[in-house]
Amino acid sequence: MSFRYFVKLSLAHNYNCFSVSGLQTRSVHYLSLKCNPSTAGVLSVRKRQSGAGCIQQLNGSQLTNSLTIRHASFGERLTSISESIALSWPVQKCTDSLIWVHEASGLPWWLSIIVSTVVFRSVIVFPFMCYDRRIMHKLINVGPEITSYTDKVAEELKKLVQSGQLKKEKFRATLFRAYKKKSTQIYLDNNVHPGQRVVLIFFQFPFWITMSSSLNNLCVRPYFLNDPLVHNQFFTGGAAWFKDLTIADPYYVMPILFFVSIFSSIKFTELIKNQNRPVNVTETKFERYFMYFLKGWLLVLLGLSTVTPSGCVLYWATSAACGTLHHYLLSFPKVRRICRIPALKNDPKPLDWKRLIASIDKSK
């Protein structure tokens, strides 16, 4: 049932119904979720299929029966989730903010998206990046103390095993308990914990989803906008080869720019991590697999960018480029001091471009 429903619902509040005016949806499942009219209500539904249209008056019971004939498919459920996100309060406020920036600046939409992305990331996301780098440097600074204590305890436990006072099977468990107790105490004394590093991930991903959904509403879902006429501006709001921001880039230039931006961001992150790592510390399995995950996720996003409206892909590319710039700024010791990021014993110098280029050539 690939119908489009243009719904105009006018019911009294005592019928306990969801009031909808001019709602357009591709999903019957979504319509059944948002509207649950009583038998006293009357719903006007216009169906359009293959260019033919008709208007049909349905009462509440008829509508409920017609919409619950079959269960929603997996694709319709995903559509329902996407539409629920699109109607959420954060997305609506983000959409209003994007429109306000465009109207206040008077810039064309493509440039307004770039400016909004840079401003939002610099004001909202960058402080969380500084917080994450602050936690990372604290963990690096307390690492030698934990390692030294663990080595001493390991030597003492080995002597106990050799003397028969401790069973060999209990060596690792006893050492782990001592390590856990000491590391917890050191973390408390320094007001730091490894779990604090997830704050950036848990904030940055929802922020990315919110911005993407807001731009998707502006590009292809005008029925979710307070002023649907804003959507018309996106047909001519682009520039150069991407005049129409509501369709995917037919020349695939935007996906390539997005790939270059996010790949550079990943390589910058990898290089910074290697520069901050002590000489005697090797890469852990978690770090290695996490980098594999990021590169795999990059391929998924690259595929999506070829079918996503240019307005959204423009945001993705700008966001990745802005993240790369922020990582580069934080590679300077003076910037880290301004952001109150503690110094390391071997405080890394600004990024070595030769090492970066060599690492990129090696990954090809």
C-alpha positions in Angstrom: 0.0 0.0 0.0 2.1 2.9 -1.3 -0.5 5.5 -0.7 0.1 9.1 0.4 -2.4 10.4 2.9 -3.2 14.0 3.2 -5.0 14.2 6.5 -7.2 16.9 7.9 -8.6 16.0 11.3 -11.0 18.1 13.2 -12.2 16.6 16.4 -13.2 17.9 19.8 -10.7 17.5 22.6 -13.1 15.3 24.6 -12.6 12.6 21.9 -9.0 12.3 23.1 -7.5 12.4 19.6 -4.3 13.7 18.2 -5.0 16.8 16.2 -3.4 16.9 12.8 -3.6 19.5 10.1 -2.2 19.0 6.6 -0.2 16.0 7.6 1.4 14.0 4.8 3.0 10.6 5.4 4.2 7.7 3.3 3.5 5.2 6.0 0.1 3.8 6.9 1.7 2.4 10.1 2.7 6.0 11.0 -0.8 7.3 10.5 -2.3 4.5 12.7 0.2 5.4 15.4 -0.4 9.2 15.4 -4.2 9.0 15.0 -6.5 6.9 17.2 -9.9 8.5 16.6 -13.0 7.4 18.4 -16.1 6.3 16.6 -17.6 9.7 17.0 -14.9 11.4 15.0 -14.9 11.9 11.3 -11.6 11.8 9.3 -11.3 13.1 5.8 -8.7 11.1 3.8 -7.6 11.8 0.3 -5.8 8.9 -1.4 -3.6 9.5 -4.4 -2.4 6.6 -6.5 -1.2 6.6 -10.2 -2.3 10.2 -10.6 -6.0 9.4 -9.7 -7.4 10.9 -6.6 -10.6 10.5 -4.5 -11.9 11.9 -1.2 -13.4 9.5 1.3 -15.1 10.2 4.6 -14.3 7.6 7.2 -15.5 7.5 10.8 -13.2 6.5 13.6 -14.1 2.8 13.6 -13.7 2.5 9.8 -10.3 4.2 9.9 -9.1 1.9 12.7 -10.2 -1.2 10.9 -8.6 -0.1 7.6 -5.3 0.7 9.2 -5.0 -2.4 11.3 -5.7 -5.0 8.6 -2.0 -5.9 8.5 1.1 -5.5 10.6 3.7 -3.0 9.6 6.7 -4.3 7.8 10.2 -3.8 9.0 10.8 -1.0 6.5 7.6 0.8 7.7 8.8 0.5 11.3 12.1 2.1 10.5 10.1 4.8 8.7 8.0 5.3 11.8 11.1 5.6 14.0 12.6 8.1 11.6 9.4 10.2 11.5 9.2 10.1 15.3 12.7 11.5 15.5 11.8 14.1 12.9 8.8 15.3 15.1 10.8 15.3 18.4 11.4 18.5 20.3 15.2 18.7 19.7 14.8 18.3 16.0 12.0 20.9 15.8 14.1 23.4 17.8 17.2 22.7 15.7 15.1 23.3 12.5 13.9 26.6 13.9 17.5 27.6 14.7 18.7 26.8 11.1 15.8 28.8 9.7 16.6 31.7 12.0 20.3 31.7 11.0 19.3 31.8 7.4 16.9 34.6 7.8 19.1 36.7 10.1 22.2 36.4 8.0 20.5 36.7 4.6 22.9 34.0 3.2 21.9 31.5 0.6 21.0 28.1 2.1 24.2 26.3 1.1 26.3 28.9 2.9 23.9 29.1 5.8 24.3 25.4 6.4 28.1 25.7 6.4 28.0 28.7 8.8 25.5 27.1 11.1 27.5 23.9 11.2 30.7 25.7 12.1 29.0 27.8 14.7 27.1 24.9 16.3 30.1 22.6 16.4 32.4 25.4 17.8 30.0 26.5 20.5 28.3 23.2 21.4 30.6 20.3 20.4 34.1 21.8 20.8 33.8 22.2 24.6 33.0 18.5 24.9 36.1 17.8 22.7 38.2 19.8 25.2 36.6 17.9 28.1 37.5 14.6 26.4 41.1 15.7 25.8 41.3 16.9 29.4 40.2 13.4 30.7 42.6 11.7 28.2 45.6 13.7 29.4 44.7 13.0 33.1 44.5 9.3 32.4 47.9 9.4 30.6 49.5 11.2 33.5 48.3 8.8 36.2 49.0 5.8 34.0 52.7 5.4 35.1 51.8 5.4 38.8 49.2 2.6 38.3 51.7 0.6 36.1 54.5 1.0 38.7 52.3 -0.2 41.5 51.0 -3.1 39.5 54.5 -4.2 38.7 55.5 -4.1 42.4 52.5 -6.2 43.4 53.2 -8.7 40.6 56.7 -9.2 41.9 55.5 -9.7 45.5 52.8 -12.2 44.3 55.4 -14.1 42.3 57.4 -14.6 45.5 54.4 -15.8 47.3 53.7 -18.3 44.5 57.2 -19.6 44.6 57.1 -20.0 48.4 53.8 -21.9 48.2 51.8 -19.3 50.1 49.7 -18.5 47.1 48.3 -20.9 44.5 49.4 -20.2 40.9 45.7 -20.3 39.8 44.9 -17.4 42.0 47.8 -15.2 40.8 46.0 -13.3 38.1 42.8 -12.8 40.1 44.7 -11.5 43.1 46.8 -9.2 40.9 43.6 -7.9 39.1 41.9 -7.1 42.5 45.0 -5.2 43.6 45.2 -3.3 40.3 41.5 -2.5 40.5 41.7 -1.2 44.0 44.7 1.0 43.4 43.5 2.4 40.1 40.1 3.3 41.6 41.9 5.1 44.5 44.2 7.0 42.1 41.2 7.9 39.9 39.3 9.3 42.9 42.3 11.3 44.0 42.7 12.8 40.6 39.0 13.3 39.9 39.1 11.2 36.7 37.7 8.0 35.4 38.0 6.2 31.9 34.2 6.1 31.7 34.1 9.9 31.4 35.5 9.6 27.9 32.1 8.3 26.6 30.6 11.7 27.3 31.8 13.0 23.9 30.5 10.0 22.0 27.1 10.0 23.8 26.6 13.7 23.0 28.2 14.0 19.6 26.2 11.2 18.0 22.7 12.5 19.1 23.8 16.0 18.0 24.7 14.6 14.6 21.4 12.7 14.3 19.4 15.9 15.3 21.1 18.1 12.7 20.8 15.5 10.0 17.1 14.9 10.8 16.5 18.7 10.8 18.1 19.2 7.4 16.3 16.1 6.1 13.0 17.8 7.2 13.9 21.0 5.3 15.1 19.1 2.2 12.4 16.3 1.7 9.9 16.4 4.5 8.1 19.8 4.4 5.0 18.3 6.1 7.0 18.3 9.3 7.8 22.0 9.1 5.9 24.8 10.8 6.2 26.7 7.6 6.2 24.2 4.7 7.0 27.0 2.2 10.6 27.1 3.5 11.1 23.8 1.7 10.7 25.5 -1.6 13.8 27.6 -1.0 15.9 24.4 -1.1 15.2 23.7 -4.7 17.4 26.7 -5.7 19.4 27.1 -2.4 22.5 25.3 -3.6 25.5 26.5 -5.7 27.7 25.4 -8.6 26.8 21.8 -9.5 24.4 21.2 -6.6 21.7 23.9 -7.2 19.0 21.6 -5.8 19.6 20.7 -2.2 16.7 18.3 -2.1 18.3 15.7 -4.3 21.5 13.6 -4.2 24.5 15.0 -5.9 24.3 13.5 -9.5 28.0 14.0 -10.0 29.1 12.4 -6.7 31.3 15.4 -5.9 29.7 16.0 -2.5 30.1 12.3 -1.3 33.8 12.5 -2.3 34.3 15.7 -0.4 32.5 14.1 2.6 34.8 11.0 2.3 37.9 13.1 2.3 36.8 15.2 5.2 35.8 12.3 7.5 38.8 10.2 6.5 41.1 13.1 7.4 39.4 13.4 10.7 39.9 9.7 11.5 43.6 9.9 10.4 44.1 13.0 12.6 42.6 11.2 15.6 44.8 8.2 14.9 48.0 10.3 14.6 47.2 12.3 17.8 46.6 9.1 19.7 50.0 7.7 18.6 51.8 11.0 19.5 50.3 11.0 23.0 51.1 7.3 23.6 54.1 6.6 25.8 57.0 4.8 24.0 56.6 1.6 26.1 52.8 1.3 25.6 51.4 -0.6 22.6 48.0 -0.2 21.0 45.3 -2.2 22.7 42.9 -4.6 20.9 40.0 -2.3 21.8 41.7 0.7 20.2 42.6 -1.3 17.1 39.1 -2.7 16.7 37.5 0.7 17.3 39.6 2.2 14.5 38.4 -0.7 12.3 34.8 0.1 13.3 35.3 3.8 12.4 36.7 2.9 9.0 33.8 0.5 8.4 31.3 3.1 9.5 32.9 5.5 7.0 32.1 3.1 4.2 28.5 2.9 5.3 28.2 6.7 5.4 29.9 6.9 2.0 27.2 4.7 0.5 24.4 6.7 2.2 25.8 10.0 1.0 25.3 8.9 -2.6 21.5 8.7 -2.1 21.0 11.4 0.6 19.9 15.0 -0.3 22.8 17.3 -1.0 21.8 19.6 1.9 22.4 16.8 4.4 25.7 15.6 2.8 26.9 19.2 2.8 26.4 19.3 6.6 28.2 15.9 7.0 31.2 17.1 5.0 31.3 20.5 6.8 31.0 18.8 10.2 33.8 16.4 9.5 36.1 19.1 8.2 35.3 21.3 11.2 36.1 18.3 13.5 39.4 17.9 11.7 40.2 21.6 12.2 39.4 21.4 15.9 41.7 18.4 16.3 44.4 20.3 14.6 43.9 23.4 16.9 44.2 21.2 20.0 47.5 19.9 18.8 49.1 23.2 19.7 50.3 23.4 23.4 49.1 27.1 23.7 45.6 26.2 22.6 45.5 23.3 25.1 46.6 25.6 27.9 43.8 28.1 27.0 41.3 25.2 27.1 42.7 24.1 30.5 44.0 20.8 29.2 46.7 19.5 31.6 50.2 19.1 30.1 51.8 15.8 29.6 55.3 15.0 30.7 56.3 14.7 27.0 53.8 17.2 25.8 53.3 16.5 22.0 54.2 19.1 19.5 51.8 20.2 16.8 50.9 17.6 14.2 53.7 16.3 12.1 52.5 16.7 8.5 55.1 14.3 7.1 54.0 11.6 9.5 50.4 12.3 8.6 51.0 12.0 4.8 53.2 8.9 5.3 50.4 7.3 7.4 47.8 8.1 4.6 50.1 6.7 1.9 50.6 3.5 4.0 46.8 3.0 4.4 46.3 3.1 0.6 
